[in-house]
Amino acid sequence: MSPFFFAAILAALWAVALTVLGLRHPAFPGGEGGARIIAALSFVLAGAGIAAAVITGVEEEHKKEAEARAEEPEAAPPGPRPIRVEVDPKGELQFERDRLETTAGTRTVELTNSAPLAHNIGVVGQGLDVVGPTVPRGGTSRVTVPLRPGRYTFYCSVLGHREGGMEGALVVR
C-alpha cells in the first residue's frame, strides 16, 4: 500500500468520524479547546496527505526511470561490425539498399528506422528465420544470426511491409 493511499484512508476515516460525532452529539466539539484540537489534527492529516503524495510521486518517478532503463535495448555483442541497413526516411516501404554482403560467421544485422512507421529486421534462409523487435522512428532493430556462405533474405515482418517491397538479398561469402 502506497503512503498516499494510506493517508487517503486516514483522511476519509477522520472525515467520517467527525461527521458522525457532529451529527450525534450536538455539543461536539465541546468548546473552543476541542475545536482547536480537531483543527490541529485535521491540519496534521492534511499535511501528512500532502507529504504522502510527494513521496508517492517520487517513488513512482523512480520506478518509471528504472523500468525505462530496463527496457533500453542491449548493446550489440562485441565482434565484427554490424551489417547496417536503413529504412527509406520518406516512409516508402523499402530499404535504402536491396542487397547486403558479408562474410560467414555470427553477424548482427541492424536496421535503423528513420521512417514514420514502425519497422523491424528479419533474416530468413538456409533453415534460419529470425526477427528483431519492431521499433518506432528513431529506433534500432537488431538480430544476431549464424550465417553460412550462401544467400539469405532480409526483410521487415510488420504486416504487409515485406509484401510491399521491404526485402532484399543478404549474400554471405
N, C-alpha and C positions, 0 to 999 in steps of 0.2 A: 504494500500500500504506500503510495507516494505521500510525502509530507503535506502537500496541498490537499489531497483527498482527506487525510486525517483532520486537518484544520477545518475543512469544509463540514465534515461530520460534526465536529465540536461546535462550530458556529450554528449549525442547524439545531442541534440539541439545546444549545443555550437559548436560541430564539423560541423554541417550543416551550422550554421550561419557564421563561419569562412570560409568555402568553398565558400559559395555564395558571401560573401564580397570580398574574394580574387579573384574570377572569374570576378565579375562585376566592381570592382574598381582597376585599375592597380596600383594606388599609395597606396593601403592598405598594411600595417597598418599605413602608414603616418609617417614614420621615426622611429628613434631609441626609442623615448619615447613611441610611440604607440606599438611597438614590445614588450617593457618591460611590458606594461600594459597587453597585450594579454598573454604573457608568465606567468605573475603573476596570472592572472585569471585562466589560464589553470592549473597551479600548485595547486591553491586553489581547483578547481573542482576535480583534481586527488586525492588530499588529502581527500576531502570530500567523494569521492567514496571509498577510502580505509577504512576510518573510518566507513562508512555506511556498508561496507562488514563485518567488525569486529563486529559491533553492531548487524547486522542481524544474523551472525553466533552464537553469544552469545545467542540471543533471541531464535533461532532455537534449540540450545542445551538445554536451559531451558525448552522449550516446549516439547522436546523429553523426558527429565527427568520426567516432570510432567505426561506425557502420560504413561511412564513406571511405575511410582508409582501408577497411576490409574488402570493399568492392573494387578497389583500384586494380587494374589489370597487372598481372605479374610481368616482370621484365622478361624479355626474350632470353632463352637459355644461352649460356656462353657457347661460342663456337663460330662457325662461318657466318658471314654477314647474311642477314635475311634477304630473301628474294622479295623485292618490293614491287607492288603494283598499286595504282591509284584508280579511283572511280572518276568518271567524267564529272567535273565540277558543275556543269550546267544542268545536271540531272538526267542526262540521257542514260538509258540502260546499256551502258558499255564501259569497259575498262579503257584506260588510256593506252594500253598495249594489248594486242591479242596473241602475243607469243612471248614466252619466258624461257630462258635457258639456264641450266645449272649443271653441276656435276653430281654424281651419285653420292649418297650418304644421307645422314639425318639433316634435314633442312627445315628452316622456318619460312613459310610463305606469309607475307604480311601485306594486308590491304589497308590503305589509308582512305578514309571516307570523307571526301570534301563536297559531297553532294547533299542536297536537302533531304533525300530519302535514306532510310536505314538500309545497310548492306552488310554482307559478311563474305568470307572467303572459304571456299571448299576446294578440295583436291580429290579427284577420282581417277582410277586407272590401276591396272595390274593388281587387282584384288584390294585396292585401297579406296576408302571413301570416308574422308574426314572433313568436318565442317566446323569453322570457328564461330565465335559469338557474333550475333548481329549487333551492329553498333550504329549510333546516330552520327550526324555530321560532326566531324572533328575526331571521331573515334578511330581506333585501330583494331582490326580483327586479325588474329594470328592462328596458324596451325603449324605444328611441328610434325613432320612426316618422314618416314624412312623411304628414300627414293632409290630405286634401282634404275640402271640405264633403260631408256625407253621413252614412250610418250604417255603423258597424263593430260587431264583436262583440269584447268582451274575455272571456278565458276562462283556465282552468287546464288545461294539456295533460297533466298527470300522468294516467296510465292510469285511466280510469273517473271522474275528477273532473268533467270537463265534462258527461258523461252523467248524473252525479249531481246536477247543478244549478249547477255553478260556471261560469256565464257571465252576461254582461249586455250591455246596449246602450251603445255609445260613439257619441254624437251629436256631429258636428262641424259648426259653423256657419260 
